[in-house]
Amino acid sequence: MPPVKTSRIRLIEIEDTAFLEKYTAYVIQKASRWCGWIPEFPDFRYEEKTKTELIETLTKELHQTLKERDKTWDKQIEEDIKAGKLDHLREKALEDIDAGNFTYL
């Protein structure tokens, strides 16, 4: 069997407009497939028939990943508030208000 020719890795910027975040995707063509990943997300690896399909998949899955990260963050904040872990921040804010150290937005 002849060796399979592979292309060099290309860097493509993927932007999620809802979260206003940009990531660099690594994309490579292997035989008749396109493979891509975003290093910041270790389990984030996809493969498609075309480069266009791959970029669409990466963009869609990035959005889903960011949504899940956001939900996890919100849940953690709620748990921290209930556990009193942020009470010191509330107290500091109230002290600043009492001292007049604030600006109306």
C-alpha positions as a printed Julia matrix, in Angstrom:
105×3 Matrix{Float64}:
   0.0    0.0    0.0
   1.46   3.41  -0.94
   2.05   5.9    1.87
  -0.79   8.3    2.53
   0.14  11.88   1.84
  -0.82  14.27   4.61
  -0.97  18.02   4.48
   0.62  20.33   6.96
  -1.38  21.52   9.91
  -3.25  24.75   9.22
  -4.29  27.2   11.91
  -7.81  28.58  11.59
  -9.42  31.13  13.88
 -12.82  30.01  15.13
 -14.99  32.69  16.72
 -18.09  32.25  18.8
 -20.08  35.43  18.3
 -22.46  34.73  21.19
 -19.69  34.42  23.78
 -17.31  36.81  21.97
 -14.45  34.33  22.22
 -11.89  33.33  19.62
  -9.88  30.13  19.51
  -7.29  28.74  17.16
  -8.29  25.44  15.6
  -5.66  23.09  14.22
  -6.81  21.54  10.95
  -5.16  18.89   8.82
  -6.17  16.83   5.81
  -5.52  13.11   6.16
  -6.22  11.16   3.01
  -9.85  11.95   2.11
 -10.83  13.31   5.55
 -10.28  16.58   7.38
  -9.4   16.48  11.09
  -9.49  19.38  13.52
  -9.11  20.22  17.18
  -8.85  23.13  19.59
  -6.04  22.57  22.12
  -7.79  24.4   24.99
 -10.42  21.64  25.0
  -8.65  18.24  25.18
 -11.67  16.16  24.11
 -12.47  18.52  21.25
 -11.48  16.52  18.13
 -13.6   16.17  15.03
 -13.36  14.68  11.57
 -15.36  15.5    8.44
 -15.31  14.84   4.7
 -14.57  18.44   3.72
 -12.74  21.36   5.24
 -15.93  23.45   5.12
 -17.9   20.78   7.0
 -15.12  20.53   9.56
 -15.06  24.28  10.21
 -18.86  24.28  10.57
 -18.66  21.38  13.03
 -15.85  23.02  15.01
 -17.81  26.28  15.22
 -21.04  24.55  16.28
 -19.32  22.3   18.83
 -17.3   25.2   20.23
 -20.55  27.04  20.91
 -22.04  23.97  22.64
 -18.87  23.55  24.73
 -18.93  27.19  25.78
 -22.63  26.93  26.71
 -21.88  23.91  28.91
 -18.91  25.7   30.51
 -21.19  28.68  31.21
 -23.84  26.45  32.84
 -21.18  24.76  34.98
 -19.83  28.16  36.04
 -23.31  29.42  36.97
 -24.0   26.28  39.0
 -20.68  26.64  40.86
 -21.36  30.3   41.67
 -24.82  29.39  43.02
 -23.3   26.66  45.19
 -20.6   29.02  46.46
 -23.21  31.66  47.36
 -25.33  29.12  49.23
 -22.24  27.86  51.08
 -21.31  31.41  52.12
 -18.01  31.35  50.24
 -18.68  34.8   48.77
 -19.96  36.5   51.92
 -16.64  38.3   52.41
 -17.1   39.98  49.02
 -20.6   41.11  49.97
 -19.31  42.53  53.26
 -16.49  44.38  51.49
 -18.96  45.85  48.97
 -21.26  47.03  51.78
 -18.3   48.62  53.57
 -17.32  50.45  50.38
 -20.89  51.69  49.93
 -21.03  52.92  53.54
 -17.7   54.72  53.02
 -18.88  56.3   49.76
 -16.3   54.39  47.72
 -18.44  53.57  44.72
 -19.59  55.01  41.41
 -23.09  54.77  39.98
 -23.03  53.12  36.58
